[in-house]
Amino acid sequence: MQQKLSEELIAFSSMMLMASSRGEMVRLSSKMNELVEQAMQLERCELHKKEKTLSATIKFSQEEVAKMSKTFKKEFIANGLVAHIIKRPSGKNSAYYEIRYRRNGYNISVSNKNLQRAKELFIVKTFHLDEPKKSKLTFGKLADEWLTYKKGKIADKTLREYSLYISRDFAPLLNKSIKEIRTGDIDAIMREMGERLYESTRIVINSVFKYAIASGVITHNPVTLLPFKRAKRVNRTPLTPAQLTHFLKEIKLPQYNEIRQCAYAMYFCGLRPCELNYEAHFENGFLIARNRKRKNGKVEYKKIPVPKEARGLLFFDKPIALPFHYNNFARLMKKCLNGEATSYNLRHTFASICAESVKEEVVELWMGDSPERLVGKVYIHFSDEFMREQMDSVRFPT
């Protein structure tokens, strides 16, 4: 097309020189417009054919890498000696090369019309780098993230306790990068803790680091080397006959009016202190309460037949909820028990009295514990009539 246009321009020039009349000049002007349009079309085609921007990867040789700065060399080798190269058109018949490396906080960019020169500039640039900007994910931030993840999966009270363990006991590590925390840092904090606090805190901190591993933040758990030491527990016992007699007499005094309903619910039905709330209620001779010994937010209720001895002492039309904070309830209960026992001993007393007359599987259901055997867990379902008969066989001192 370009050759043909050149020939037509030569012929047109000759015709212009030979034109002698006005009519020929008008005709040649029209021809000139056609030639101009052809030239513009040819130019557009040439622009379209011009080399476009190309992008690829470029690998440096071992000799070239050896010339780089020592600090950057380790980073570059670890990533395969590869950088990013872009070829961009420049002017009519030339191009320039841009070499980039943007990874792990580094940001290097050089360009030149000569590829070899661009590589040389890249090598020189490695000696004039700022420290790479690395994101600092602190232990405190990840702990907050873990607590947010656990919200709704565990009781609010337990979540607050976990948060307290972290913010109070691990304050020195909150602003430290989680990748920099070592076993010795954690051990230095936990070695002075008592047995029970050590056990609880280790469970929490171990969970935070396991969450970090699952999230791909770290590859090792510094808590692993710290031994898990289960704190010694002193099992509570049922009230002795003398203690029970004192309790049954003392609880009827006016000073215990506010807690009497809850105290009887623990003694006659074996409720846990945390189950004394507005979800507990009486229905058709049963006390129905939310079973708090369930994990992962599972909601389950238990039914305990009300013993005949309790029918004149418990008020079926009143709530079974603490009128004030549990600490006040515990203080009054300890006073009522002459300082020799706590409210939780009433639950042990209930279980012990029932176990003397009723089979163990039934007592487990009343206590809110899961039977150990598969048959008890899945297949056995006692009727209300059977449960009432079982409770009627129990004799509660009053």
C-alpha positions in Angstrom: 0.0 0.0 0.0 2.9 2.3 0.9 4.6 1.7 -2.5 1.4 2.4 -4.5 0.8 5.6 -2.6 4.4 6.8 -3.4 3.8 6.1 -7.2 0.5 8.0 -7.1 2.1 11.0 -5.4 4.8 11.1 -8.1 2.2 11.0 -10.9 0.2 13.6 -9.1 3.2 16.0 -8.9 3.7 15.6 -12.7 0.1 16.4 -13.4 0.2 19.5 -11.2 3.1 20.8 -13.2 1.4 20.2 -16.5 -2.0 21.6 -15.5 -3.0 24.7 -17.6 -6.7 25.2 -17.1 -9.0 25.9 -14.1 -11.0 22.8 -14.7 -7.8 20.6 -14.5 -6.9 22.3 -11.2 -10.3 21.5 -9.7 -10.0 17.9 -10.7 -6.5 17.6 -9.4 -7.6 19.1 -6.0 -10.2 16.3 -5.6 -7.4 13.8 -6.4 -5.2 15.4 -3.8 -7.9 14.9 -1.1 -8.0 11.2 -2.0 -4.3 10.9 -1.6 -4.3 12.7 1.8 -7.0 10.2 3.1 -4.9 7.3 1.9 -1.8 8.7 3.7 -3.8 9.2 6.9 -5.1 5.6 6.7 -1.6 4.3 6.2 -0.4 6.2 9.2 -3.1 4.8 11.4 -2.2 1.3 10.3 1.4 1.9 11.1 0.5 3.2 14.6 -1.6 0.1 15.2 1.3 -2.1 14.2 3.7 -0.3 16.6 5.1 -2.6 19.3 2.9 -2.9 22.4 3.9 -3.0 26.0 5.2 -6.5 27.0 5.5 -8.0 30.5 7.5 -11.0 31.6 10.0 -12.2 34.3 13.7 -11.9 34.0 16.3 -14.1 35.7 19.7 -12.8 36.8 22.8 -15.0 36.4 24.8 -16.2 39.4 27.5 -13.7 38.4 25.1 -10.8 38.4 23.6 -11.8 41.8 27.0 -12.0 43.3 27.4 -8.3 42.7 24.2 -7.4 44.6 24.2 -6.2 48.2 24.6 -9.0 50.8 21.3 -8.1 52.5 19.2 -8.2 49.4 21.1 -11.1 47.9 19.6 -13.5 50.4 16.1 -12.3 49.7 16.6 -12.5 45.9 18.1 -16.0 46.0 15.2 -17.2 48.2 12.8 -16.1 45.6 14.5 -17.8 42.6 16.7 -14.9 41.3 13.7 -13.6 39.4 12.5 -10.0 38.9 9.7 -8.5 36.8 10.5 -6.8 33.4 8.3 -4.6 31.3 9.2 -3.5 27.7 7.5 -0.3 26.8 7.6 1.4 23.3 9.5 4.8 23.3 9.4 7.0 20.2 8.9 5.7 16.7 11.3 2.8 16.5 12.7 2.3 20.0 11.7 0.9 23.5 12.9 1.0 27.0 13.0 -1.7 29.7 11.8 -1.4 33.3 12.9 -4.0 35.9 10.9 -4.2 39.1 11.0 -6.2 42.3 8.2 -5.7 44.8 8.0 -8.4 47.5 8.4 -8.8 51.2 8.6 -5.1 51.8 11.2 -4.3 49.0 10.3 -1.9 46.2 13.0 -1.6 43.5 12.3 -0.1 40.1 14.9 0.9 37.4 14.6 1.6 33.6 16.8 2.1 30.6 16.7 1.7 26.8 19.5 -0.9 27.0 18.5 -4.1 28.8 22.0 -4.8 30.0 22.3 -1.3 31.4 18.9 -1.7 33.1 20.2 -4.8 34.9 23.4 -3.0 36.0 21.2 -0.2 37.4 19.1 -2.8 39.3 22.3 -4.2 40.9 23.5 -0.8 41.9 20.0 0.0 43.4 20.3 -2.9 45.8 23.0 -1.0 47.7 20.7 1.9 48.3 17.6 0.4 49.8 15.5 1.4 52.8 14.7 -1.3 55.3 11.8 -3.3 54.1 8.5 -2.4 55.7 7.2 -5.5 57.4 3.8 -5.6 58.9 3.9 -6.1 62.7 1.2 -8.3 63.9 1.4 -8.1 67.7 0.4 -10.7 70.2 -2.2 -8.3 71.5 -3.9 -7.9 68.1 -4.0 -11.6 67.4 -5.3 -12.3 70.9 -8.1 -9.8 70.3 -8.8 -11.6 67.0 -9.0 -14.9 68.8 -11.3 -13.6 71.5 -13.6 -12.2 68.7 -13.6 -15.7 67.1 -14.6 -17.3 70.4 -17.4 -14.9 71.1 -20.7 -16.7 71.0 -19.0 -20.1 71.2 -18.3 -19.9 75.0 -20.1 -18.3 77.9 -19.7 -14.5 78.2 -18.3 -14.9 81.7 -15.6 -17.3 80.5 -14.7 -15.0 77.6 -14.2 -12.1 80.1 -11.9 -14.3 82.2 -9.9 -15.2 79.1 -9.6 -11.6 78.2 -8.4 -10.8 81.8 -5.7 -13.5 81.7 -4.3 -12.0 78.5 -4.5 -8.3 79.3 -3.4 -8.6 83.0 -0.8 -11.3 83.0 0.7 -10.9 79.5 0.8 -7.1 79.3 4.6 -7.1 78.6 4.0 -9.1 75.4 0.9 -7.4 74.0 2.9 -5.0 71.8 5.5 -7.5 70.7 5.3 -9.2 67.3 3.8 -12.6 67.7 6.6 -14.0 65.5 9.3 -12.8 67.9 7.8 -14.4 71.1 9.7 -17.4 72.4 9.1 -20.1 74.9 11.3 -18.3 77.4 9.2 -15.1 77.2 6.0 -17.0 78.2 7.8 -19.1 80.8 9.2 -16.0 82.5 5.6 -14.8 83.1 4.0 -18.2 84.0 6.6 -19.7 86.3 5.4 -17.6 89.3 1.8 -18.5 88.9 -0.2 -20.7 91.2 -1.2 -24.1 90.0 -4.8 -23.3 89.1 -3.9 -20.0 87.4 -1.1 -21.7 85.5 -3.4 -24.4 84.2 -6.1 -21.9 83.1 -3.6 -19.4 81.6 -1.7 -22.1 79.6 -5.0 -23.3 78.1 -5.8 -19.8 76.9 -2.3 -18.8 75.6 -1.9 -22.2 73.9 -5.2 -21.6 72.1 -4.1 -18.2 70.9 -0.9 -19.6 69.3 -2.8 -22.6 67.8 -5.2 -20.0 66.2 -2.1 -18.1 64.8 -0.8 -21.4 63.3 -4.1 -22.2 61.8 -4.3 -18.7 60.3 -0.8 -19.1 58.7 0.7 -16.3 60.8 3.4 -18.5 62.5 4.8 -22.0 62.0 5.6 -23.0 65.5 3.9 -22.9 68.9 6.2 -21.6 71.7 3.7 -22.9 74.4 4.4 -26.5 73.3 7.5 -26.9 75.5 5.7 -25.6 78.6 4.4 -28.7 80.5 0.7 -28.9 81.1 0.3 -29.2 84.9 -3.2 -30.0 86.1 -3.9 -28.3 89.4 -4.8 -30.5 92.3 -8.5 -30.3 93.1 -10.1 -31.0 96.4 -13.5 -32.7 95.8 -16.3 -31.3 97.8 -18.2 -33.7 100.1 -21.9 -33.9 101.0 -23.0 -32.3 104.2 -22.6 -34.4 107.3 -25.8 -35.2 109.2 -25.0 -32.5 111.8 -24.2 -29.9 109.1 -27.4 -30.8 107.2 -29.5 -30.5 110.4 -27.9 -27.1 111.1 -28.6 -25.9 107.5 -32.3 -27.0 107.5 -32.9 -25.2 110.7 -30.8 -22.0 109.8 -32.3 -21.5 106.3 -35.7 -20.9 107.8 -34.6 -17.8 109.6 -35.9 -14.4 108.3 -32.4 -13.2 107.3 -32.3 -15.9 104.6 -35.7 -15.1 103.1 -34.1 -13.8 99.8 -32.0 -16.9 99.2 -34.2 -19.6 100.6 -35.9 -20.6 97.3 -32.5 -21.0 95.6 -31.0 -22.8 98.5 -33.8 -25.4 98.5 -33.5 -25.7 94.7 -29.8 -26.7 95.1 -30.6 -29.1 98.0 -33.7 -30.8 96.6 -32.9 -30.7 92.9 -29.1 -30.5 92.7 -28.9 -27.4 90.6 -25.5 -25.7 90.0 -25.2 -22.1 91.2 -24.9 -21.0 87.6 -28.3 -22.6 86.8 -30.1 -20.4 89.3 -31.6 -18.0 86.8 -34.9 -17.1 85.2 -34.7 -20.0 82.8 -35.3 -22.4 85.7 -39.0 -23.0 86.3 -41.5 -25.5 87.6 -43.8 -27.4 85.3 -46.1 -30.4 86.1 -44.2 -31.4 89.2 -40.7 -31.0 87.6 -38.1 -28.4 87.9 -36.8 -27.6 84.4 -33.4 -25.8 84.2 -30.9 -25.1 81.5 -28.0 -27.5 81.7 -24.9 -25.3 81.9 -22.5 -28.2 81.5 -22.6 -28.1 77.7 -19.9 -26.8 75.3 -19.9 -24.8 72.1 -23.1 -22.9 73.0 -25.3 -26.1 72.9 -28.6 -25.5 74.6 -30.1 -28.4 76.6 -32.5 -28.6 79.4 -32.8 -31.1 82.3 -35.9 -32.2 84.2 -35.7 -33.1 87.8 -38.8 -34.4 89.6 -39.6 -32.3 92.7 -39.3 -34.5 95.8 -42.4 -34.8 97.9 -40.5 -33.4 100.9 -39.9 -30.1 99.0 -43.5 -29.5 98.0 -44.2 -27.5 101.2 -40.9 -25.6 101.0 -40.4 -24.6 97.4 -42.8 -22.0 95.9 -43.8 -23.2 92.4 -45.1 -19.7 91.5 -41.9 -17.9 92.3 -38.7 -17.6 90.2 -35.6 -19.7 91.0 -33.1 -16.9 90.3 -30.6 -15.2 92.5 -31.8 -11.8 93.8 -28.3 -10.3 93.7 -24.7 -11.1 92.6 -23.6 -14.7 93.2 -20.8 -13.5 95.6 -23.4 -12.2 98.0 -25.4 -15.5 97.7 -22.2 -17.5 98.4 -21.4 -15.3 101.4 -24.9 -15.8 102.9 -24.9 -19.6 102.2 -21.5 -20.0 103.9 -22.9 -18.2 106.9 -25.9 -20.4 106.9 -23.7 -23.4 106.8 -21.7 -22.2 109.8 -18.6 -21.5 107.7 -18.0 -25.2 107.3 -19.2 -25.7 103.8 -20.3 -23.8 100.7 -23.4 -23.7 98.5 -21.9 -26.3 96.2 -21.8 -28.9 98.9 -25.6 -28.9 98.7 -25.3 -30.3 95.1 -23.1 -33.1 96.4 -25.6 -33.8 99.2 -28.4 -34.1 96.7 -26.4 -36.6 94.6 -25.4 -38.6 97.6 -28.9 -38.9 99.0 -30.3 -39.9 95.6 -27.6 -42.5 94.9 -28.7 -44.4 98.0 -32.1 -45.2 96.5 -31.9 -44.6 92.7 -29.8 -46.2 90.0 -26.7 -44.2 88.9 -27.9 -43.5 85.3 -31.0 -41.7 86.7 -28.9 -39.6 89.1 -26.6 -38.6 86.2 -29.6 -37.2 84.3 -30.8 -35.2 87.3 -27.3 -33.9 87.9 -27.0 -32.8 84.2 -24.1 -35.1 83.4 -23.9 -37.2 80.3 -23.9 -41.0 80.7 -20.6 -42.6 79.9 -22.0 -45.5 77.9 -23.5 -45.1 74.4 -26.6 -46.9 75.4 -27.3 -44.3 78.1 -26.5 -41.4 75.8 -28.5 -42.5 72.8 -31.0 -45.3 73.4 -32.4 -44.9 77.0 -35.2 -42.4 77.5 -37.0 -42.6 80.9 -40.6 -41.6 81.1 -41.9 -38.9 83.5 -43.9 -41.4 85.4 -40.7 -43.5 86.0 -38.8 -40.5 87.1 -41.5 -39.5 89.6 -41.5 -43.1 91.0 -37.7 -43.0 91.3 -37.8 -39.6 93.2 -40.6 -40.8 95.5 -38.2 -43.6 96.6 -35.7 -41.0 97.8 -35.9 -39.7 101.4 -34.7 -36.2 102.0 -34.2 -35.0 105.6 -36.2 -31.9 106.3 
